[in-house]
Amino acid sequence: MRRSGLLWEVLGVWLCSSVALHFLFRLDKPSVFWLAASLLVYLPLGVLLVRGEPFACLGLRLQNPARSLGVLLAGMALLFPLFFLAAHVYEAVLAGRAFKFGIPPGLPSYAAFQLLGVAFPEELFYRGYVQGRLDQEFPGTWQILGARLGLGCLLG
């Protein structure tokens, strides 16, 4: 069976990004983290633009924003109280300290960096680009709990 060459494309993009990240982090400058994040976002977008491919293969779809926001808020309403309960148990029972609820200093900038500089670029590159393209090359052949899985999922 003839393949479309997506495996070589993914390997090439992954290799280019790995080499570039290696040399970027050798610079040891504070702005390197944002450059690395930009590389993980714009390299796959550039490849898709050059190939004339839609960005939908990255999982960038916003079909029902109200439903997506509702699911996000429901997940937060369910998970955050459980997290605070676990933090209280850890502090009071295991660590023997008084639990005090509060926002740590620097949390907004730390959270913004984690979301925009770490989570989004990593998810877009690996889950969106690498796994998405490998799923196109190796379509799902197994179905587990309603999800179609294939070699692309294992390689990604």
Stockholm file with secondary structure:
# STOCKHOLM 1.0

chainA/1-156         MRRSGLLWEVLGVWLCSSVALHFLFRLDKPSVFWLAASLLVYLPLGVLLVRGEPFACLGLRLQNPARSLGVLLAGMALLFPLFFLAAHVYEAVLAGRAFKFGIPPGLPSYAAFQLLGVAFPEELFYRGYVQGRLDQEFPGTWQILGARLGLGCLLG
#=GR chainA/1-156 SS CCCCSHHHHHHHHHHHHHHHHHHHHTSCCTTHHHHHHHHHHHHHHHHHHHHTCCGGGGTCCCSCHHHHHHHHHHHHHHHHHHHHHHHHHIIIIISCCCCCCCCCTTHHHHHHHIIIIIIHHHIIIIIIIIHHHHHHHSCCCEEETTEEECHHHHHC
#=GC SS_cons         CCCCSHHHHHHHHHHHHHHHHHHHHTSCCTTHHHHHHHHHHHHHHHHHHHHTCCGGGGTCCCSCHHHHHHHHHHHHHHHHHHHHHHHHHIIIIISCCCCCCCCCTTHHHHHHHIIIIIIHHHIIIIIIIIHHHHHHHSCCCEEETTEEECHHHHHC
//
